[in-house]
Structures are given as C-alpha cells and as structure tokens.
Amino acid sequence: MENDYSKYIGMYMSTYSFVGQNKLEDVANEVLGLGWEAEDDVVQIEAILEALCPNMFVVEFIANSKFEDDIRVRIRDEYQVRHELKELVDLFNWRKTSTNDSILMAGDLKKLTELVDKL
C-alpha cells in the first residue's frame, strides 16, 4: 500500500498503546485535543485513523479476550479488495500494451471477476 498504512494493523491495549507504538502523538493531539486522555479507546483510535486514511480501517473490541491487547485494527475488506483490483487492472493494462498473451490476460480477467464477486 502506498504509505505503508498497514503498519497500524495489529492488537492494542488502549489508545495510549496505539498512539505510542505508532508514534502518533502529534496526530492524537490534533484529533483528540491537547492533553487528551484515553477514554473510549475504539472511538479514539478510529478517529485518529480516519484523520490519517479515511475509510481504510476497522477498529474492533475483542470481548472475552485472554490477552490485555483486546483492540484489533484491521484493513476494511472493501479497501483491500479495491487495492487488489487496482493492482490487477494495472497489470492487465500493462500486459495489453506490452504483450499479446491472451492466456495471461484470460487469467487476469478470471482473477478480476473473482475480486468483483467479493464486493
């Protein structure tokens, strides 16, 4: 992914751990206000991520977790599929102009159809 936002994917204990591990103090101060305190961790982490990369992540509280890190950040399924589609379209366009291999292009179209079906 372009700006390596995937580094935010993971499990966290609180807004403090999310901000600290990802060195997002400045963003947190801007989004949550100077002197913020961790309160509703899921909502706060979502707000920080929305400021960085809108609609890219899902933040979930994992109930009954056996671990202290009970907040999961993951990429939205739709975002991931869109990203894969864009890469595939780019590859398809490259093959269309660079080669004339209909077998490879047919494979690209099959993969494209599978990704569209996920939407």
Secondary structure by P-SEA (a helix, b strand, c coil): ccccccccccccccaaaaaaaacaaaaaaaaccccccccaaaaaaaaaaaacccccbbbbbbccccccccbbbbccaaaaaaaaaaaaaaaaaaaaaccccaaaaaaaaaaaaaaaaac
